[in-house]
């Protein structure tokens, strides 16, 4: 049985609690956050603490807080030589402060607090200073997901940058598409099948082969028409930058 203390109350902490709470051979013994926020409506109130000095002995302490708070929280831990891991995609393992054994337990997924996820499909990237601790993290991750990867801090940062492009930036483009549709009273839901097919396609063929649209065709008249209907300079700038990037990638004339 692996005993876990979970520190944090954000999206990642909430989803990790739900996943770990139902995992075989895992026991969450405490959850720490400054406001005493429960991570589940049915969570035992005695399990939640607001005083970091009251943390009990555990096999793993998971610091699931914002990137900027990792060093601050880990530096306040009232013990030494225990396994402390963070859940960030971009922060190096050695950002964990104090004299504890360091590691990373990074579930690579986008988390929204009120949107459930299937942890069985989520890649979990792990890292640790010591082999024994790496084995502990493997045992902790294995009941949650079949996709467990030993990833260095440098590799994890590469993954995180790539994830920003395929998730965060893409989601912002959805927002722009929604704004343009709403400005002309067009239902955005008409685009839902296209979004689904685009995502499905890159699971089957390389993204470079899946590229379509006026940029790769160098259809200048269509591009000009598109720019005319956009309402903000930001929309036009993003459209122009992405058009040039696609054309450059595929060897088209700019």
Secondary structure, DSSP 8 states (H G I E B T S, - for coil): -EEEEEE--SHHHHHHHHHHHTSTTEEEEEEE-TT---SSTT--GGGEES-GGG----SEEEE-S-GGGHHHHHHT-S-SSSEEEE--SSS-GGGS-SSSEEEEEEEES---TTS---GGGSEEEEEESSHHHHHHHHHHHHTT-S-EEE--HHHHHHHHHHHIIIIIIHHHHHHHHHHHHHHTT--GGGGHHHHHHHHHHTTTS-HHHH--SHHHHT-HHHHHHHHHH--SHHHHHHHHHHHHHHHHHTT---
